[in-house]
Amino acid sequence: MLGKNKRVTLLSYWTSRYLLTLIIGLLIISFISALWIRHTTLENRLEMMEFMAEEMVNRITDVSMPGIPPNERVPDFAEDRFRIQNINPSMYIVNTDGKVISSNLPLKQGEQRIFSQLISGKDEIETFTSSENNQKYYSVKKKIVIDDELIGWILMVESKDKLTMVKQEYGQLAILIVGLALLGWWAIYFLSRRLAHPIKQVAEAAKQVQSGNYEINLSDHIKEKEVYELVSSFKQMAGRLEQLEKTRTELLAGVTHELKTPVTSISGLLQAVNDDVVTEQEAEEFIRMALVETTKMKTMVGDLLAFNSFAVGAVPVEISRLDVDNFMKDFTTQWKVIQEQSDVVVKLQLLHKKVMISADLVRLQQIMTNLLTNAEQAISGIGEITISLSEKGQYVSVLVKDSGSGIRIGEQAFIFERFFRGENKKYGIRGLGLGLPLSKMMAQSIKGDLYLVESTEKGTCFELLLLKEG
């Protein structure tokens, strides 16, 4: 069990396994190369023996040696041209009966019979096994012909072991294989180390983040695309975790503050009425103010409950067919009526044709209410909100654009995070930061979606996608 669960470094893992694979591969290559060297060496030396036999035939049949009988034109076997490097084959001149006329080595017992068999064969190169030492031999024979008359044979004989014996080539092969092994090991070690270094840094950074320290320092100078994407994604994740940690820390204080304020107000107002500090008309005004604060607190608690319900998928969605133009006209009319602020102008750009969508009427009203409320809060004084409808493939696109001050660039990536509130809203407007996250969840629950298109100093634009019917 301990062996199975043992962890090794990436550098050790890849280097050791690559080296083992490399050694096995090189051993196979070495074996095949050795067989190929033996084969080519055998062929080359047999060709050289054929050449030497031809040379001896030419020497014996040389017409430039008049007056010397052919059987006396015996070449000097001691000449260098009748020797092959590293081997010294047995060379014989035999007559048509197989009797040896001349040789460079003493004739061994039983060889005379073998020669008779060799000259009777059809092939110039033949093999036979010696009964004396049980070794395999190769023989090369050439005819000696003068004036179209066969007068004898040249026979060259050597054992297979000597013909295939190589030393220098094996040494060179060994040097080559060892060199390739060292070069391959160094290459994989270098590459594995280069790959493991940034991964090790990311692992150390992950431990740092785990301990609560988000100030990580990872290099961006990485050539490998996949490793760069890993490091870059981790840095972005660490940044988001840091922001979410701050949001989580602020959440308790924010929720406590937002709920404490109306509770304190309600308690103070009711205490004043109960203690007869205020009477009659003032008491009625205090009770009305307490009811307003109660409504605000009820709304915040309702947002929390609704968000949790959508987060766990516990809220049923009732899909119905809606004419998007009619819905938008009715909704904007109702929304304008209930707004106290009259300095904001709402402009509506419709499709001007009947396009049906599949949506939950109540959820769609909640989404549009949140978007228009946020847009109104972003506008300080006189401004306008534009609602533009257009067809976008299988969706209807609803753009909600305001002329407010916009969202800070550093905050734009977190606006759909639960409980996140920007600096512009944190101290100026009450709320829990659930409006946009809840709206996105509701949009996705009716098979649509909600996006931030852009936000600048001139305003913010959100896009709501609604699925067409069919």
GUPASE-231967 format. One line per 4 residues: number of its first residue (from 1); their letters; for each residue x, y, z of C-alpha. Coordinates in steps of 0.05 Angstrom, whole numbers, padded with zeros to 5 digits. Example, Ala and Ser with C-alpha at 12.3 -4.5 7.8 and 13.67 -1.06 7.14 Angstrom:
<pts>
1 = as = 00246:-00090:00156 ~ 00273:-00021:00143
</pts>
This chain:
<pts>
1 = mlgk = 00000:00000:00000 ~ 00056:00048:00017 ~ 00089:00035:-00050 ~ 00026:00048:-00089
5 = nkrv = 00012:00114:-00053 ~ 00083:00139:-00057 ~ 00089:00205:-00095 ~ 00149:00221:-00139
9 = tlls = 00168:00286:-00172 ~ 00149:00300:-00244 ~ 00223:00306:-00261 ~ 00241:00238:-00232
13 = ywts = 00179:00205:-00260 ~ 00188:00226:-00333 ~ 00265:00222:-00332 ~ 00267:00151:-00305
17 = ryll = 00213:00124:-00350 ~ 00240:00158:-00412 ~ 00310:00132:-00396 ~ 00283:00061:-00388
21 = tlii = 00244:00066:-00453 ~ 00305:00096:-00488 ~ 00351:00041:-00463 ~ 00303:-00014:-00485
25 = glli = 00295:00019:-00553 ~ 00370:00028:-00562 ~ 00383:-00045:-00543 ~ 00334:-00067:-00596
29 = isfi = 00366:-00021:-00647 ~ 00435:-00046:-00626 ~ 00414:-00119:-00636 ~ 00384:-00104:-00705
33 = salw = 00444:-00062:-00724 ~ 00492:-00117:-00703 ~ 00455:-00167:-00746 ~ 00456:-00118:-00804
37 = irht = 00531:-00106:-00796 ~ 00545:-00180:-00795 ~ 00502:-00190:-00857 ~ 00533:-00133:-00897
41 = tlen = 00603:-00153:-00874 ~ 00591:-00224:-00898 ~ 00566:-00199:-00966 ~ 00624:-00151:-00974
45 = rlem = 00676:-00203:-00958 ~ 00645:-00254:-01004 ~ 00646:-00202:-01059 ~ 00720:-00190:-01043
49 = mefm = 00734:-00264:-01046 ~ 00700:-00266:-01114 ~ 00743:-00209:-01137 ~ 00806:-00243:-01112
53 = aeem = 00786:-00307:-01147 ~ 00775:-00268:-01212 ~ 00842:-00235:-01203 ~ 00876:-00303:-01195
57 = vnri = 00839:-00330:-01257 ~ 00862:-00269:-01297 ~ 00934:-00280:-01273 ~ 00933:-00353:-01295
61 = tdvs = 00900:-00340:-01362 ~ 00942:-00278:-01378 ~ 00961:-00281:-01452 ~ 01021:-00237:-01438
65 = mpgi = 01058:-00296:-01408 ~ 01077:-00336:-01471 ~ 01120:-00398:-01463 ~ 01094:-00412:-01393
69 = ppne = 01046:-00470:-01388 ~ 00980:-00451:-01354 ~ 00990:-00501:-01299 ~ 01055:-00466:-01281
73 = rvpd = 01025:-00396:-01279 ~ 01013:-00399:-01204 ~ 01003:-00332:-01171 ~ 01043:-00312:-01110
77 = faed = 00995:-00322:-01052 ~ 01038:-00277:-01008 ~ 01020:-00216:-01049 ~ 00978:-00163:-01011
81 = rfri = 00926:-00161:-01065 ~ 00908:-00234:-01048 ~ 00893:-00217:-00975 ~ 00830:-00188:-00942
85 = qnin = 00834:-00144:-00881 ~ 00823:-00184:-00816 ~ 00815:-00251:-00852 ~ 00861:-00297:-00891
89 = psmy = 00819:-00345:-00933 ~ 00844:-00412:-00957 ~ 00859:-00407:-01032 ~ 00866:-00468:-01077
93 = ivnt = 00880:-00481:-01150 ~ 00850:-00548:-01170 ~ 00846:-00584:-01236 ~ 00784:-00611:-01269
97 = dgkv = 00789:-00674:-01227 ~ 00788:-00635:-01162 ~ 00861:-00647:-01147 ~ 00897:-00589:-01112
101 = issn = 00953:-00561:-01154 ~ 00972:-00504:-01109 ~ 00947:-00472:-01044 ~ 00967:-00420:-00993
105 = lplk = 00955:-00468:-00935 ~ 00971:-00542:-00924 ~ 00915:-00588:-00947 ~ 00876:-00618:-00889
109 = qgeq = 00849:-00688:-00885 ~ 00783:-00696:-00920 ~ 00787:-00631:-00958 ~ 00804:-00665:-01024
113 = rifs = 00736:-00699:-01023 ~ 00701:-00634:-01007 ~ 00735:-00599:-01066 ~ 00710:-00652:-01113
117 = qlis = 00639:-00639:-01088 ~ 00647:-00563:-01093 ~ 00670:-00561:-01165 ~ 00613:-00606:-01185
121 = gkde = 00561:-00556:-01158 ~ 00525:-00505:-01200 ~ 00532:-00443:-01156 ~ 00595:-00401:-01152
125 = ietf = 00583:-00389:-01077 ~ 00566:-00450:-01035 ~ 00565:-00469:-00962 ~ 00585:-00533:-00927
129 = tsse = 00596:-00556:-00855 ~ 00663:-00584:-00834 ~ 00661:-00653:-00802 ~ 00724:-00637:-00764
133 = nnqk = 00701:-00576:-00723 ~ 00627:-00573:-00743 ~ 00635:-00502:-00768 ~ 00600:-00472:-00828
137 = yysv = 00644:-00451:-00887 ~ 00633:-00410:-00949 ~ 00668:-00427:-01014 ~ 00677:-00384:-01077
141 = kkki = 00697:-00418:-01142 ~ 00717:-00391:-01209 ~ 00731:-00428:-01274 ~ 00800:-00427:-01307
145 = vidd = 00786:-00427:-01381 ~ 00839:-00420:-01435 ~ 00821:-00424:-01509 ~ 00750:-00444:-01490
149 = elig = 00778:-00503:-01452 ~ 00765:-00514:-01378 ~ 00832:-00530:-01346 ~ 00815:-00521:-01272
153 = wilm = 00783:-00481:-01216 ~ 00801:-00428:-01166 ~ 00772:-00443:-01097 ~ 00771:-00395:-01038
157 = vesk = 00745:-00422:-00972 ~ 00733:-00387:-00905 ~ 00692:-00401:-00843 ~ 00628:-00361:-00830
161 = dklt = 00654:-00339:-00762 ~ 00715:-00305:-00792 ~ 00675:-00275:-00850 ~ 00626:-00243:-00802
165 = mvkq = 00676:-00224:-00749 ~ 00678:-00148:-00737 ~ 00709:-00109:-00680 ~ 00716:-00037:-00700
169 = eygq = 00644:-00032:-00725 ~ 00617:-00059:-00660 ~ 00659:-00009:-00622 ~ 00634:00048:-00664
173 = lail = 00562:00023:-00654 ~ 00572:00019:-00579 ~ 00599:00090:-00577 ~ 00540:00114:-00619
177 = ivgl = 00489:00079:-00576 ~ 00519:00105:-00511 ~ 00523:00175:-00540 ~ 00450:00173:-00561
181 = allg = 00429:00147:-00492 ~ 00466:00204:-00457 ~ 00440:00256:-00506 ~ 00368:00230:-00499
185 = wwai = 00373:00228:-00424 ~ 00399:00299:-00421 ~ 00346:00324:-00469 ~ 00287:00293:-00430
189 = yfls = 00318:00316:-00364 ~ 00324:00388:-00390 ~ 00253:00388:-00420 ~ 00222:00355:-00359
193 = rrla = 00256:00404:-00314 ~ 00232:00462:-00357 ~ 00161:00434:-00354 ~ 00162:00416:-00280
197 = hpik = 00188:00484:-00256 ~ 00126:00526:-00271 ~ 00080:00469:-00248 ~ 00119:00466:-00183
201 = qvae = 00111:00541:-00176 ~ 00036:00535:-00187 ~ 00032:00479:-00134 ~ 00070:00523:-00084
205 = aakq = 00024:00582:-00101 ~ -00037:00537:-00090 ~ -00011:00521:-00019 ~ -00001:00595:-00009
209 = vqsg = -00073:00609:-00031 ~ -00097:00552:00014 ~ -00066:00587:00074 ~ -00103:00651:00057
213 = nyei = -00046:00690:00023 ~ -00068:00712:-00046 ~ -00005:00753:-00061 ~ 00024:00703:-00110
217 = nlsd = 00082:00716:-00158 ~ 00083:00673:-00220 ~ 00124:00688:-00282 ~ 00089:00704:-00348
221 = hike = 00150:00690:-00390 ~ 00131:00619:-00410 ~ 00136:00595:-00482 ~ 00095:00532:-00476
225 = kevy = 00023:00550:-00492 ~ -00010:00498:-00446 ~ 00034:00515:-00386 ~ 00023:00590:-00398
229 = elvs = -00052:00579:-00399 ~ -00047:00539:-00334 ~ -00007:00593:-00299 ~ -00051:00649:-00327
233 = sfkq = -00115:00613:-00308 ~ -00089:00600:-00238 ~ -00071:00674:-00229 ~ -00140:00694:-00252
237 = magr = -00171:00643:-00205 ~ -00129:00668:-00147 ~ -00152:00739:-00163 ~ -00225:00718:-00163
241 = leql = -00216:00679:-00099 ~ -00185:00740:-00066 ~ -00244:00782:-00089 ~ -00294:00730:-00067
245 = ektr = -00259:00725:00000 ~ -00265:00799:00009 ~ -00338:00795:-00012 ~ -00351:00739:00037
249 = tell = -00318:00779:00092 ~ -00359:00840:00075 ~ -00423:00798:00069 ~ -00433:00787:00143
253 = agvt = -00420:00860:00158 ~ -00464:00882:00099 ~ -00523:00837:00115 ~ -00518:00854:00189
257 = helk = -00516:00928:00172 ~ -00572:00924:00121 ~ -00618:00885:00168 ~ -00597:00922:00231
261 = tpvt = -00615:00990:00203 ~ -00690:00976:00192 ~ -00694:00936:00256 ~ -00663:00994:00295
265 = sisg = -00709:01043:00261 ~ -00771:01001:00274 ~ -00751:00990:00346 ~ -00739:01064:00358
269 = llqa = -00803:01086:00324 ~ -00846:01035:00361 ~ -00811:01050:00427 ~ -00828:01124:00418
273 = vndd = -00901:01107:00406 ~ -00902:01058:00463 ~ -00872:01109:00512 ~ -00922:01162:00489
277 = vvte = -00864:01206:00465 ~ -00907:01220:00405 ~ -00982:01221:00403 ~ -01040:01222:00355
281 = qeae = -01018:01246:00285 ~ -00943:01239:00300 ~ -00955:01169:00327 ~ -00991:01150:00263
285 = efir = -00932:01178:00222 ~ -00883:01138:00264 ~ -00923:01075:00253 ~ -00925:01088:00178
289 = malv = -00850:01097:00177 ~ -00842:01033:00216 ~ -00884:00997:00164 ~ -00840:01024:00108
293 = ettk = -00778:00999:00143 ~ -00812:00932:00154 ~ -00828:00927:00080 ~ -00755:00941:00063
297 = mktm = -00731:00887:00110 ~ -00783:00839:00083 ~ -00758:00852:00013 ~ -00685:00838:00032
301 = vgdl = -00704:00773:00068 ~ -00747:00754:00008 ~ -00687:00765:-00038 ~ -00645:00719:00005
305 = lafn = -00698:00665:00004 ~ -00710:00672:-00070 ~ -00636:00668:-00086 ~ -00626:00606:-00044
309 = sfav = -00687:00573:-00076 ~ -00661:00586:-00146 ~ -00591:00564:-00127 ~ -00617:00495:-00107
313 = gavp = -00668:00492:-00164 ~ -00727:00490:-00116 ~ -00769:00543:-00152 ~ -00816:00516:-00206
317 = veis = -00817:00553:-00272 ~ -00882:00560:-00311 ~ -00866:00569:-00385 ~ -00919:00604:-00427
321 = rldv = -00924:00637:-00496 ~ -00913:00712:-00496 ~ -00914:00764:-00550 ~ -00849:00800:-00535
325 = dnfm = -00871:00868:-00562 ~ -00936:00868:-00523 ~ -00901:00846:-00460 ~ -00848:00901:-00464
329 = kdft = -00900:00955:-00477 ~ -00943:00933:-00418 ~ -00884:00925:-00372 ~ -00851:00992:-00386
333 = tqwk = -00918:01028:-00377 ~ -00929:00995:-00309 ~ -00857:01008:-00288 ~ -00861:01083:-00305
337 = viqe = -00925:01090:-00264 ~ -00895:01064:-00199 ~ -00830:01104:-00204 ~ -00825:01165:-00161
341 = qsdv = -00768:01195:-00200 ~ -00791:01231:-00263 ~ -00723:01255:-00289 ~ -00708:01188:-00323
345 = vvkl = -00737:01177:-00393 ~ -00750:01106:-00416 ~ -00746:01094:-00492 ~ -00772:01030:-00523
349 = qllh = -00750:01003:-00591 ~ -00796:00945:-00610 ~ -00793:00892:-00665 ~ -00858:00918:-00694
353 = kkvm = -00880:00847:-00712 ~ -00908:00788:-00675 ~ -00852:00746:-00646 ~ -00870:00695:-00593
357 = isad = -00823:00674:-00537 ~ -00824:00618:-00486 ~ -00816:00648:-00416 ~ -00843:00651:-00346
361 = lvrl = -00882:00717:-00341 ~ -00868:00729:-00267 ~ -00793:00714:-00273 ~ -00786:00757:-00336
365 = qqim = -00820:00815:-00299 ~ -00771:00806:-00241 ~ -00711:00806:-00288 ~ -00734:00869:-00324
369 = tnll = -00750:00903:-00258 ~ -00680:00889:-00232 ~ -00647:00914:-00296 ~ -00688:00979:-00299
373 = tnae = -00680:00992:-00224 ~ -00605:00984:-00230 ~ -00604:01029:-00291 ~ -00644:01082:-00255
377 = qais = -00599:01079:-00194 ~ -00538:01088:-00238 ~ -00566:01154:-00266 ~ -00554:01216:-00224
381 = gige = -00605:01268:-00243 ~ -00632:01272:-00314 ~ -00619:01212:-00359 ~ -00650:01160:-00402
385 = itis = -00658:01084:-00407 ~ -00664:01052:-00475 ~ -00695:00983:-00485 ~ -00679:00955:-00554
389 = lsek = -00708:00890:-00582 ~ -00677:00850:-00640 ~ -00677:00779:-00666 ~ -00613:00739:-00655
393 = gqyv = -00618:00669:-00684 ~ -00663:00627:-00641 ~ -00666:00683:-00588 ~ -00696:00752:-00580
397 = svlv = -00643:00800:-00555 ~ -00665:00854:-00505 ~ -00613:00908:-00494 ~ -00622:00952:-00433
401 = kdsg = -00577:01013:-00437 ~ -00572:01071:-00388 ~ -00536:01138:-00389 ~ -00507:01129:-00319
405 = sgir = -00436:01133:-00293 ~ -00420:01061:-00310 ~ -00387:01004:-00272 ~ -00313:01007:-00254
409 = igeq = -00269:00963:-00298 ~ -00242:00924:-00238 ~ -00313:00908:-00215 ~ -00343:00886:-00281
413 = afif = -00319:00814:-00275 ~ -00355:00805:-00208 ~ -00423:00837:-00220 ~ -00457:00770:-00226
417 = erff = -00424:00743:-00162 ~ -00473:00735:-00104 ~ -00470:00790:-00051 ~ -00421:00832:-00092
421 = rgen = -00435:00906:-00089 ~ -00394:00959:-00124 ~ -00364:01019:-00090 ~ -00417:01065:-00121
425 = kkyg = -00473:01026:-00088 ~ -00442:00999:-00025 ~ -00454:01061:00017 ~ -00505:01098:-00024
429 = irgl = -00560:01047:-00037 ~ -00587:00992:00008 ~ -00586:00921:-00016 ~ -00552:00853:-00011
433 = glgl = -00520:00849:-00080 ~ -00567:00794:-00104 ~ -00604:00830:-00159 ~ -00560:00813:-00219
437 = plsk = -00540:00743:-00196 ~ -00613:00727:-00184 ~ -00633:00756:-00251 ~ -00581:00714:-00287
441 = mmaq = -00605:00651:-00252 ~ -00677:00667:-00271 ~ -00657:00680:-00343 ~ -00621:00613:-00347
445 = sikg = -00681:00578:-00315 ~ -00723:00598:-00376 ~ -00668:00575:-00424 ~ -00642:00645:-00436
449 = dlyl = -00583:00684:-00407 ~ -00561:00752:-00383 ~ -00495:00787:-00401 ~ -00459:00852:-00390
453 = vest = -00446:00879:-00460 ~ -00405:00940:-00440 ~ -00398:00993:-00387 ~ -00363:01060:-00395
457 = ekgt = -00367:01129:-00365 ~ -00424:01143:-00414 ~ -00467:01086:-00390 ~ -00478:01011:-00382
461 = cfel = -00511:00961:-00429 ~ -00539:00892:-00409 ~ -00565:00839:-00458 ~ -00621:00792:-00440
465 = lllk = -00631:00733:-00487 ~ -00701:00702:-00490 ~ -00715:00637:-00526 ~ -00763:00641:-00584
469 = eg = -00822:00593:-00585 ~ -00810:00529:-00625
</pts>
